[in-house]
Amino acid sequence: MVNEAFVRKFFPNEDPLGKQIRTRFTPYPVDEERPRQIVGVVADVKNRSLSQEAYPNIYSASLQQQAIVPGGAIGTHLGQTVMLKLRSGDKGLESQVVAAMREGINEVNPNVPLLEPLTLDNLLDLWIGDFYFYRNMLGLFAAIALLLAVIGIYGVMSYFVTARIHEIGVRVALGALPRDVLTLIGGLGLKLSAIGVVLGATLAFGLTRLISAFLYGVKATDPPTYAVVAITLIAIALLACFIPARRAVKVDPMVALRHE
């Protein structure tokens, strides 16, 4: 069995099934004696890290390994991994299961050690724990930035309403409806938000390349992500304009006209 990366590298635009290959362990320029036939293709697995592309892999049964593989006999035959599937009700009993495994192995052969027993959750933590940390930190900084942006927009719109309270009063006195006042303030908030989103997206387009190594399954220039973030920011900005706009609608024209 070979993976998709193997096919892309050695058999591009070809059907690999039925092809015969000879394997070797580099840097020893000695092929194994008998060729192997490709009988299937499996999906790629990121067994280096999430930030690195999968490399070509060959999967073969241990019983089909030859007695001596040039340059790789020790590594091939000494390293053995056992995977044990627990029942759903055994969750949290990993230590007891490992103890039972040690006891069972000792009964069969006490000279065989059981090294580094890990659950899949522990293994995932080892491989992607750093990515979770970076994600959480970036999420925290993004939340703080969003909070500061909302506070800033609210402050600007509050100042706008206060500075133009006299004008708003004149508009209301001349027959402006509440929706007209809301449109005035909401339009300004939407315009400021749109300008901010465009500038922010332009800067983000360049800066996200710096964090592309920490992204998995999402490109640094992923259009749907930019669209969702832009819509979310504009919606939050309009929500921040709601309180000043509501206060402006409730302005008494006579009080507003006397306002200095």
Order of alpha helices (4+ residues) and beta strands (2+ residues): beta-alpha-beta-beta-beta-alpha-alpha-alpha-alpha-alpha-alpha-alpha
